[in-house]
Amino acid sequence: MKKLLATLGLALVLTTATVSAKTAGTVNGMKITVKEANKALKVLTKGKMTWSKLPKEGKKQLITMMAPSKLVAAASRKGLTAKEKEAALAGFWMQKKMSKTKVSDKEAKKAYNQMKAAAKKAKSKKKIPAFSKVKNSIKMQLKQEKVVSRLMKNAKIKVN
C-alpha cells in the first residue's frame, strides 16, 4: 500500500511539475527536471535529500523510479479519448475532494442504523454485516454524498 501511495504521489508530483531549465534525466526523450526530481525526493525522503546531494547511483535509481509515471502519462495522453480523459479527471477530482471531506463515526453509525431499519422494514432476508465491518465503506459513501451535495447546492439546472 505504501509503495502504491508513493507511486501515486510521484505521478502527481510529475504531472503537476512545470517546465524547468535544468534536466535531471530523460525517459524516451521526455525530460525529468531537477525540480521534479527534488519534489519526488521530498516525498520519498521527507525532505532529507535533494538532487544535488544524491550520489550518481541514487540519481539513476530515482530517474528509473520516476520513469513509469512519465511513460504512463505519455501513453494516457495518446491512448485515451477525450471522454475517457474527462472521466479520469472527474474521478481524480472526486477522490481529492473526498479525501478532504470529514465524516464522523457518529454520522456513519446513524447511516448504518437507517440502512438496518430500511432492510427490516423491507423484510430483507439478507444478513446485515456488523458496523465494524462496513464502517469504512459507509464513510466513503457519505463522503461522496457530501461532495455531490455541495456541487448540487449551487447548480443551476435548466430543462429545455
C-alpha positions as CSV (number, residue, x, y, z in Angstrom):
1,M,0.0,0.0,0.0
2,K,2.8,2.4,0.9
3,K,4.5,1.6,-2.4
4,L,1.3,2.3,-4.3
5,L,0.8,5.6,-2.4
6,A,4.5,6.6,-3.1
7,T,4.0,5.8,-6.8
8,L,0.7,7.8,-6.9
9,G,2.5,10.6,-5.1
10,L,5.2,10.6,-7.7
11,A,2.7,10.5,-10.5
12,L,1.0,13.6,-9.0
13,V,4.3,15.3,-8.5
14,L,5.3,14.6,-12.1
15,T,2.1,15.7,-13.7
16,T,2.0,19.0,-11.8
17,A,5.5,20.0,-12.5
18,T,6.3,23.0,-14.6
19,V,8.9,23.3,-17.3
20,S,12.3,24.0,-15.8
21,A,15.7,24.8,-17.3
22,K,17.8,22.0,-15.7
23,T,17.2,18.4,-16.7
24,A,17.9,15.6,-14.3
25,G,17.3,12.9,-16.9
26,T,15.1,11.8,-19.7
27,V,12.8,8.9,-20.5
28,N,12.1,8.3,-24.2
29,G,13.2,11.9,-24.8
30,M,10.8,13.3,-22.1
31,K,12.6,15.5,-19.7
32,I,12.6,14.9,-15.9
33,T,13.7,18.2,-14.5
34,V,15.8,18.8,-11.4
35,K,12.7,20.5,-9.9
36,E,10.6,17.3,-10.5
37,A,13.4,15.1,-9.1
38,N,13.6,17.3,-5.9
39,K,9.8,17.2,-5.5
40,A,9.9,13.4,-5.7
41,L,12.8,13.2,-3.3
42,K,10.9,15.5,-0.9
43,V,8.1,12.9,-0.9
44,L,10.3,9.9,-0.7
45,T,12.8,11.1,1.9
46,K,10.5,13.5,3.8
47,G,12.8,16.4,2.8
48,K,16.1,14.8,3.9
49,M,17.6,14.5,0.4
50,T,17.9,16.7,-2.7
51,W,19.1,16.0,-6.2
52,S,22.4,17.8,-5.8
53,K,23.2,15.7,-2.7
54,L,22.2,12.4,-4.2
55,P,25.1,10.1,-5.3
56,K,25.3,9.1,-9.0
57,E,23.8,5.7,-8.4
58,G,21.0,7.2,-6.4
59,K,20.2,9.6,-9.2
60,K,20.0,6.7,-11.7
61,Q,17.6,4.9,-9.2
62,L,15.4,7.9,-8.8
63,I,15.1,8.6,-12.6
64,T,14.4,4.9,-13.1
65,M,11.7,5.1,-10.3
66,M,10.2,8.2,-11.9
67,A,10.2,6.7,-15.4
68,P,6.9,4.7,-15.2
69,S,4.8,7.7,-14.3
70,K,6.2,9.7,-17.2
71,L,5.6,6.7,-19.6
72,V,2.1,6.2,-18.3
73,A,1.3,9.9,-18.6
74,A,2.5,10.0,-22.2
75,A,0.7,6.8,-23.1
76,S,-2.6,8.0,-21.5
77,R,-2.4,11.3,-23.4
78,K,-2.1,9.3,-26.7
79,G,-4.3,6.3,-25.8
80,L,-7.4,7.9,-24.1
81,T,-10.3,9.5,-25.8
82,A,-11.5,12.9,-24.7
83,K,-14.4,11.3,-22.8
84,E,-12.0,8.9,-21.1
85,K,-9.7,11.7,-20.1
86,E,-12.7,13.7,-18.7
87,A,-13.9,10.7,-16.7
88,A,-10.4,10.1,-15.3
89,L,-10.0,13.7,-14.4
90,A,-13.5,13.7,-12.8
91,G,-12.7,10.6,-10.8
92,F,-9.4,12.1,-9.6
93,W,-11.1,15.3,-8.6
94,M,-13.8,13.4,-6.7
95,Q,-11.1,11.3,-4.8
96,K,-9.3,14.5,-3.9
97,K,-12.4,16.2,-2.6
98,M,-13.5,13.1,-0.7
99,S,-10.1,12.8,1.0
100,K,-10.6,16.3,2.4
101,T,-14.2,15.6,3.5
102,K,-14.8,14.6,7.1
103,V,-17.4,12.0,8.2
104,S,-17.6,11.2,11.9
105,D,-18.2,7.7,13.3
106,K,-21.5,9.1,14.7
107,E,-22.6,10.0,11.2
108,A,-21.6,6.6,9.8
109,K,-23.4,4.8,12.7
110,K,-26.6,6.8,12.0
111,A,-26.5,5.9,8.3
112,Y,-25.8,2.2,9.3
113,N,-28.8,2.2,11.6
114,Q,-31.0,3.7,8.9
115,M,-29.9,1.0,6.5
116,K,-30.7,-1.7,9.0
117,A,-34.1,-0.2,9.7
118,A,-34.9,0.0,5.9
119,A,-33.8,-3.6,5.5
120,K,-36.0,-4.7,8.4
121,K,-39.0,-2.7,7.0
122,A,-38.5,-4.3,3.6
123,K,-38.3,-7.7,5.4
124,S,-35.0,-8.4,3.7
125,K,-33.6,-11.9,4.3
126,K,-30.0,-10.6,3.8
127,K,-27.8,-10.6,6.9
128,I,-26.6,-7.1,7.7
129,P,-22.9,-7.2,8.5
130,A,-21.6,-5.7,11.8
131,F,-21.0,-2.0,11.8
132,S,-17.2,-2.5,12.3
133,K,-17.1,-4.4,9.0
134,V,-18.9,-1.8,6.9
135,K,-18.0,1.4,8.7
136,N,-15.3,2.5,6.2
137,S,-17.5,1.7,3.2
138,I,-20.3,3.7,4.8
139,K,-17.9,6.6,5.4
140,M,-16.8,6.6,1.8
141,Q,-20.3,6.7,0.6
142,L,-21.2,9.5,2.9
143,K,-18.2,11.5,1.8
144,Q,-19.2,11.0,-1.8
145,E,-22.8,12.2,-1.0
146,K,-21.4,15.3,0.8
147,V,-19.2,16.2,-2.2
148,V,-22.1,15.7,-4.6
149,S,-24.5,17.6,-2.3
150,R,-22.2,20.6,-2.2
151,L,-22.0,20.6,-6.0
152,M,-25.7,20.4,-6.4
153,K,-26.4,23.1,-3.9
154,N,-25.3,25.8,-6.4
155,A,-26.2,24.0,-9.6
156,K,-28.4,25.9,-11.9
157,I,-30.3,23.1,-13.7
158,K,-32.4,24.1,-16.7
159,V,-34.5,21.8,-18.9
160,N,-35.4,22.9,-22.4
